[in-house]
Amino acid sequence: MTDCHGDERCITCGDVAVEMTVLRVDTERDLALCEAEGERETVEIALVGPVAPGDALLVHAGTALQRTTA
């Protein structure tokens, strides 16, 4: 997990970054359906480039920030 000031939560919104797995990709809209711990979420993927099902992403506030190794 990445953080700003040594805390586990973002100082702006209080949210945490979560590792999620890509399930499906909508390349036209730069979105991916992702899952973590049984919860699914639509995630913006424009910052991390093309992704494919099975890729692991670090997600914060609905936006993928970087790829991770699953």
PyMOL commands that set and color helices and strands:
alter all, ss='L'
color gray80, all
select strands_A, chain A and resi 18-26+31-36+39-44+56-60+63-68
alter strands_A, ss='S'
color yellow, strands_A
deselect
rebuild
show_as cartoon
